[in-house]
Amino acid sequence: MADEAHGGCATRHAVILAAGESKRTRPLTSHRPKPLIPLLDRPLLAHILDALVGLVERATLVVGYRAEQIEAAFGATYRGIALRYVRQTVVNGTAGALLAAGPIDEPFFLLYGDNLIAREDVLGVCRGRYGVAGLPVPDARSFGVLEIAGGLVRRIVEKPADPPPGALANPGIYHLDGAVFPLLARIEPSPRGELELTDLIGALAAAGPVLPHVCTGHWVPVGTPWEALSAAQFLAATRPDGPVYVHPEARVHPGARIIGPAAIGPGASVEDGAVVEASVLGPGASVGAGAQVRSSWLDDGASVGAGAVLEA
């Protein structure tokens, strides 16, 4: 394909970090890795790969926790993208995860495996050899924040106590190349004992220009069960067919009400008189007659009895 079809970007490789156990998302990740959390009709990782279809030709997936489930679910290709799996055997931070993917001898996008992102922002970091996305947020104190001077990224400051007005949070969208791997090998563990990608960005900025890209699309992180619910609600709300997704294998009684944004998974059932509002029903979940479920996530096989009320 001509580069014009890719917004002028010639990069055809993506690396997605998807190795962590993610204890904060339990119970959703007690029996599955985070990339397989079901969001409407497909898992979280599929939505991330969807943003790359037609943009990249290959993706390296850095996996660890329950890696065999991810490999079995996605196989060797996804919608024309060739998939390569790399096991991160030692969980030692985001920079350690990227180091496990090397060596790579070409430019690549680097993404986190737990964020819904927009294709336009992947393309946005591709304006130069090195690029980092930044997202305007109302309160940046709980994020890594891009420090910008002279129109260039100088470093990423983690969770600053007093971020400047208009601070840009780091959503985890990067454009890098193979020259980063020798730098990664020299990174020292942070005070929390991990190898941090923020240190890599500082090292790159000390040697040459790192361009910022201000995000114009969506960014929906999935770091807790409540954020997973928010991600599902976002996907449902933006469906062209309306804000209610009902899997073909789900059963919803004609006398039940589903109020969007909501998603009813395969094998789930909603009985007569029940109300499901702004909620997710996982595979095989059930809501009894006359029950009410609002702003909640029912995981696989969970049930709400007849007449019960469940509301977050």
N, C-alpha and C positions, 0 to 999 in steps of 0.2 A: 504493500500500500504506500502511496505517497505520504510524505510527512504532513501535507496539508490536511489529510484525514485525521491526523493526530494533533491538531492544533499547532503544527510546526515542530513537535517534539519527536526526536528520533529514538528515544529510549523504548526498549521492547521487553524489559525484564523488571519484575517486581519481587521484592522479598517481603514476606508477611510473618511477623513474629507472633506465634500462636502456641507457645510451649508451657505457659504458666499453669499452675494448678488452680489459681483463682479461688482462694478460700472465701473471699468476700461475697462471691456470688452463690454460695451454698444456701439452700439445698439444690439449686438448679444445676450445680456442678458436682454434686455428690457422686453421681453415676455417669456423668458425661463430661467431656472437656468443654470449656466455654465456647469455642468456635461452633459447637453443635447445638447450642441453645436454640430451640425452634422459634423462629420469628415469622409468623404467618405460614407461608407455604414452603419455606426452606430454612436451613440453619443460618446463623449469623455469618459464618464465613462465606456462604454463598452470596449474600448481599454485598460483601466486600469485593469478592471476585467479580460480581456483576458490574461494578463500577470500572473494572479494568478490561472488560470484553471489548475487543476491537482496538484496544490501546496497546496492550502488551501481548507478546507471543508465548511467554513462559513466566512461571512464578515459582519461586523457592519458598516452601512453607517450613518454617522452623517449628518443630513440634516436640512435645515432651510428655506432659500429663495425658494419659490415655491416648497416646499417639496412634495406636492401632485403630481406634475408632474413627479418627479423622481420615486416615489412609483408606480405610474400608469404605467410608462414606463418599469420598471424592475420587479415588482411583488415580489414573495417570493423566486425565485431562478433564477440564471443565469448560464447556462452551467454547472450545477452540483454543484454550490456554493449556499448554503443556505444564504439568505439575511435577515438581521435584521435592521430595521430603528429606529434611535433615533433622536428625535427633539431637536435641540439646541435652546431653547427659548430665551436665552440672548446671543447676539453676543458679546463675550468678549475675543476673541483671540484664538490662536491655542491650548494653554493649556486648556482653558475653553471648547473648542470643545471636546478634548479628555476626559476631566473630565465628560462631559455629557454622554459619552459612557460607563462609569463604573457603577458598578464594573465588572471587568473581572478577572477570577481566573486562567488564563492560559497565556502562552507566546503568543504574537501576533506581527504581522507586523503593523506598522503605516505608512500610505501613505497619501499624499495630493491628493485631487480629481481634480487637474487641471494640472497634469504633465503626459506626456507620458513617461513611464519608461520601462526598460528591466527586464525580469524575472531573468536574471543572477545577477542583482544587488539587487533584493529582496533576493535571496538566499545568496548573499554576506554578508548581515548584520547579518546572522544567525550563525556566527561562535562561538558566546558566548552568555551569558545571555543577555547582552545589546550591541547593535551595531548601528552605525550611518554611513550612506554613505557619501562620499565626492567626488566631481567632479572637476577635474582640469579644470580651465577656464583661458583664457588669462588675464582678468582683473577682480579681485574678489571684487572690491570696492563696487559694488552694491548688493552683496550677504551676507548672513550669512556665516562665514568662520570657519572651524574647527580648533581649537587650539590643536595641538598634541604635547605631550611631553612623552618621554620614550615609544613611540609606542602606546600610549593611548590617547583618546579624553579627554581633560580637560574641555573644554567649547566651546560654539559657540559664536563668536564675530560678531555682526551685523554691516555690511557695514563699515569695517575698512578703515580708510583714507590711510593707508600705509600697505597693506597686504604683507606678506613675499613672496619671490619667491616660486613658486610651491604651492601656497595656494589652499586649497580644498574648493570649495563652497558647501553649504548644499542643496541637491536636494530634501530633505524631504522624506527619506527612513530610517525607524528606526526599530529596533527589541527591544521590551520591554516585560514586564510582569505585573501581577496584583499588584506588590509591588509599582508601580509608583503612584497609585491613592492617597494614603495618602500624598505623596510628592506634588502632584498636588494641593491638598486641602490647602497646606500651602504657595503656591506661591502668592506673592504680585503683584499688577498691576505694569506694567512698566511705564516709564514716559509718554507713549502715552495712558495709561489707559487700557492696555490689559494684559491678562495672557499669557506669552510667553513660548513656548516649549523650547526655548533656556535656560531658567532658570531651567527647569526640567533636561536637560542634564547636566548642571553644578552641580546640586544637586546629580544626580546619580554618576557623576565622583568623587565627593568628598567622596562618600561612598564605591565605588568599581570600577573595571575596565569597561570601555566603549570602545569597540573595533572599530577602523575605518575600513571602506571598501572603497577602491578606485574604483570608477565606471569604468567598462569596456564596458558597453552598452550605449544606447542612453538615453538622457534626453531632452525632448522638453517641456518647460513650456508654458502654455496657460493663459497669464495674460492680454492680450490686443487683439483687433481684428487682429492686424498684426501678433501677435504670433499664433493666431488661424489659420491664413492663412499659416504661416510657418509650423504648425503642419500638416495641410492637405497636403501641398506640400511634407513634409517628408514622410507621409504615402503613398502618390501616387508614389513617387520616389522609394519606397522600395517594391512596389507590385511585386509579381512574374510574373504577367500577363502584366506588362508594366506600365509606369508612367501616363497613362490616365485611369481614372475610369468614366464610364458612367452608371448611374443607368438604369436598364431594362425599367423603366417607363419614362425615358427621351427621348426627340426627337431631334436628331441632323441631319440636312439636309446633304445629301451626298456632297453638294458643300461647306460645312463649314469645317474649320480646327480647330482641338483641339490639342494644343501643350503642352505636359506635362512638369512638373507635374501639373495635373489639375484634377478636380472632378466636374462632372455634376450630380446634385441631381435629385430625383424623380420629375416628372412633369415639369422639366426644358426644355427649347427649345432653339435651336441655329439655326438661319435661314441661307439661302443660302448666300455664300460669307463671312460670319462672321468668325472672328478669335478669339479664346479664348486661351490665353496662360498663363500658371502658375497661374491659377485662380480657384476660387470655385464658382459654381452656386448652390445656395440653392434650396430647393423645390419650384417649380413653377416659378423660375426666368426665364427671357427670354432675348435673345440677338437678335436684329433685323438684317435684311439682310444687309450685308456689314459692320456691326459694328465691332469694335475692342475692346477687353477687355484683358488687360494685368496686371498681378500681383495685382489682385483685388478680393474682396469677394462680391458677390451679395447675399444679404440675401433673405429670403423667399419672393417670389412674386415680387422681384425687377425687373426692366426692363431697358434695354439699347436700345434706339431707332435705327432705321435703319440708317446706315452711321455714327453713333456717335462713338467717341473714348473715352475709359475710361482706364486710366493708372495711377497707383500709383506713 
